Amino acid sequence: MLYWLLFVKLQHSVAPFRIFRYVTFRTAFASLTALFTAMIVGPLVIGRLRDFQIGQFIREEGPKAHQKKAGTPTMGGLLIVIAIIVPTLLWADLTNRFVWIAVFSTCAFAAIGFADDYSKVAHRRNLGLTARAKFALQIATGIVIASMLIAMQTYGMYSTKLIVPFFKQYHPDLVLQSLERYPHLWPLAFLPFIGFVALVIAFSSNAVNLTDGLDGLAIGCTVIAAGALTVLTYVSGHATFATYLELQRMPQVAELTIFCGAMVGSSIGFLWYNAHPAEVFMGDVGSLALGGAIGTIAVIVKQELLLPFIGGVFVIEAVSVILQVGWRRSTIISSCLAGRSRR
């Protein structure tokens, strides 16, 4: 909005307003706007959460050290989402479709997290949506995002090429390869790309959610990941840097730098209230939104394979949880089989 007013409308009359054409300048303003929005709105959101008695519920079988965290306001991710969306709408070029895809992804995953958190609060226990229902909603959102990107490909605004780090000359196109191999099945040629994008975004969202846990560890890692994506979006949209680094140049992607800068600012602002002793937890509404946004940005800038390096802690946490759950289930099954054999 401010970009449209200050640059598009007024830069001809007020020459200094031409500075708002630069992405770097607007990114800095978006980061500061997000930071101050989080700092100013934070006490209001936390106060309302306390008024509605929206507190964290701790499982009785959990660690005793976590029991003291019971009652701490949760669903603080609403603060993060507000602090991301508002600066983006103020400073980004709203004619850019990639910006709207990122905003849609953030809001959609925030809605999934809100439904999960609200279910926990309504039932007064630490059990929200089932894992199957939550994953199904995440995959459905990923499919919608992938469909948007395919639609943009038809207008030459996006490419399904997969960029492989360290093998920069190897850029397979998931859709075109399928069309070349099976031309008579062209409607199904988009399925590999859709499945790949949906899984990447869903895994990213769940990885941040698992990292957050009860200790609120995700927000610090998010600052680092969002900072890395800020650099990647700017470089991908810059002609000189993209050519030098042999990245696929996507001029319109540069506008996402503002969104990523807002994510950095909002995360730092939320960290002020989440630092020990935590005044609020982000809940699933925040962790799922941040994870979905990170995964979506990585897909748009064609750096999906760099995502494990950008969010290394997220990947380690997710793999650790998968291994622990698998080991626990295998142990239970082994115990049951051993008990039956004794009988």
SVG drawing of the C-alpha trace seen along z (x, -y; Angstrom):
<svg xmlns="http://www.w3.org/2000/svg" viewBox="-14 -17 44 87">
<polyline fill="none" stroke="black" stroke-width="0.4" points="0.0,0.0 2.7,-2.4 4.8,-1.3 1.9,-2.1 1.2,-5.5 4.8,-6.7 6.4,-5.3 3.8,-4.6 1.7,-7.7 3.9,-10.3 7.5,-9.7 6.8,-11.9 5.9,-14.8 8.3,-14.1 11.7,-13.1 13.1,-11.6 10.3,-9.0 12.1,-7.3 14.1,-5.5 11.2,-3.3 11.7,-1.5 14.7,0.3 13.9,3.7 16.7,3.4 15.3,0.1 11.8,1.5 13.1,4.7 14.8,2.7 11.6,0.8 9.5,4.0 11.8,5.6 11.6,2.6 7.9,2.3 7.5,6.0 9.7,5.6 7.9,2.6 4.5,4.2 5.4,7.3 6.7,5.1 3.7,2.9 0.9,5.4 2.6,8.1 1.2,6.9 -2.2,6.5 -2.3,10.0 -0.8,11.6 -3.3,9.7 -6.3,10.9 -5.0,14.5 -4.9,14.3 -8.4,12.8 -9.7,15.7 -7.7,18.2 -5.9,19.6 -3.0,21.3 -0.6,24.2 -1.7,27.6 1.0,30.1 0.6,33.8 0.8,35.5 3.2,38.1 5.6,35.4 8.7,34.1 8.0,32.6 10.1,29.6 7.5,28.7 4.6,28.7 5.5,25.2 4.8,23.9 1.2,24.9 -1.1,21.9 1.4,19.8 -0.6,18.1 -0.3,20.0 -1.4,19.2 1.1,16.3 1.8,17.2 -1.1,14.8 1.3,12.1 3.9,13.4 1.4,13.7 0.2,10.2 3.7,8.9 4.5,10.6 1.4,9.9 1.0,6.2 4.5,5.0 4.3,7.2 1.1,5.5 2.5,2.1 5.9,2.3 5.6,5.0 4.4,4.6 1.0,6.2 0.8,6.8 3.4,9.4 1.8,12.9 4.6,14.5 3.9,12.2 0.3,13.3 1.3,17.0 3.6,16.5 0.8,14.6 -1.7,17.3 0.7,20.1 1.3,18.3 -2.4,17.6 -3.5,21.2 -1.0,22.9 -1.8,20.5 -5.4,21.5 -4.5,25.1 -2.5,24.4 -5.3,22.2 -7.7,25.1 -5.3,27.4 -4.6,25.0 -8.3,24.1 -9.2,27.8 -6.7,28.2 -8.1,25.2 -11.7,26.2 -11.1,29.8 -8.7,28.6 -6.0,31.2 -2.9,31.3 -4.6,33.2 -5.7,31.2 -6.3,32.3 -5.2,35.9 -1.9,36.3 -3.7,37.7 -6.1,34.8 -3.4,32.2 -1.1,33.8 -4.0,34.1 -4.7,30.4 -1.1,29.5 -0.8,31.7 -4.0,30.1 -2.5,26.6 0.7,27.7 -1.3,29.0 -3.1,25.6 0.3,23.8 1.8,26.2 -1.3,25.6 -0.7,21.9 2.9,22.2 1.9,24.5 -0.6,21.9 2.1,19.3 4.4,21.5 1.8,21.4 2.4,17.6 6.2,18.0 6.5,16.6 7.8,19.7 9.7,22.9 9.4,26.4 13.2,26.9 14.8,28.5 18.2,26.8 20.7,29.2 23.4,27.6 27.0,28.3 25.7,29.6 24.5,26.3 24.3,27.4 21.9,30.2 18.5,28.6 15.8,31.3 12.3,30.1 9.9,32.4 7.0,31.6 8.7,31.4 10.5,34.7 7.2,36.4 5.6,34.9 8.5,36.1 8.3,39.6 4.6,40.0 3.0,37.4 -0.3,39.2 -0.6,38.8 0.0,35.0 -2.7,34.3 -0.7,36.6 2.7,35.0 2.2,32.4 1.7,35.0 5.4,35.5 5.9,31.7 2.7,31.3 3.6,34.3 7.1,33.0 6.0,29.4 3.3,30.6 5.7,32.9 8.4,30.3 6.1,27.7 4.3,30.1 7.6,31.5 9.0,27.9 5.8,27.0 6.0,30.1 9.7,29.8 9.3,26.3 6.4,27.5 8.4,30.3 11.3,28.1 9.2,25.6 7.9,28.2 7.3,27.0 10.6,25.1 9.8,22.7 13.0,23.4 11.8,22.7 11.8,18.9 15.6,18.5 16.2,21.0 13.5,19.2 15.5,16.0 18.5,17.7 16.5,19.5 14.5,16.4 17.7,14.4 19.1,17.0 16.0,16.9 16.1,13.1 19.6,13.3 18.5,16.1 15.4,14.2 17.4,11.0 20.2,12.9 17.7,14.8 16.1,11.6 19.4,9.7 20.7,10.1 24.4,9.8 24.4,12.0 22.2,14.7 24.4,14.9 27.6,15.1 26.2,17.8 24.6,19.6 21.2,19.5 18.0,19.3 17.2,15.6 13.6,14.7 13.2,11.0 9.8,11.1 11.1,13.2 13.1,10.2 9.9,8.8 9.8,11.8 12.8,10.3 10.4,7.9 8.3,10.8 11.4,12.6 12.6,9.4 9.3,9.1 9.6,12.7 13.0,11.8 11.7,8.7 8.5,10.4 10.6,13.4 12.9,11.1 10.0,9.1 8.3,12.3 11.6,13.6 11.4,10.7 8.3,12.1 9.3,15.8 12.7,15.5 13.0,17.0 10.8,16.7 8.4,17.0 5.4,14.8 3.8,16.6 4.2,19.6 3.7,19.4 1.6,22.7 0.9,24.5 -0.7,21.3 2.8,19.8 5.1,22.8 3.0,24.3 2.7,20.8 6.4,20.2 7.3,23.6 4.8,23.4 6.2,19.9 9.8,21.2 9.0,24.2 6.9,22.1 9.7,19.5 12.3,22.3 10.1,23.8 9.5,20.5 13.2,19.6 14.0,23.1 16.2,23.9 14.2,26.9 17.4,29.0 19.1,26.3 16.3,26.3 18.0,29.0 21.0,26.7 19.0,23.6 16.9,25.2 19.4,27.9 18.0,27.9 14.5,28.3 15.5,31.4 17.5,32.9 14.6,32.5 12.1,34.0 14.4,37.0 15.0,37.4 11.2,37.5 10.6,40.0 13.4,42.3 12.1,42.1 8.5,42.8 9.6,45.7 11.8,47.1 9.0,46.9 6.5,48.5 8.9,51.3 9.6,51.9 5.9,52.1 5.3,54.5 8.3,56.6 7.0,56.7 3.5,57.8 4.9,60.5 7.2,61.7 4.3,61.8 2.2,63.9 5.0,66.3 5.3,66.9 1.6,67.7"/>
</svg>
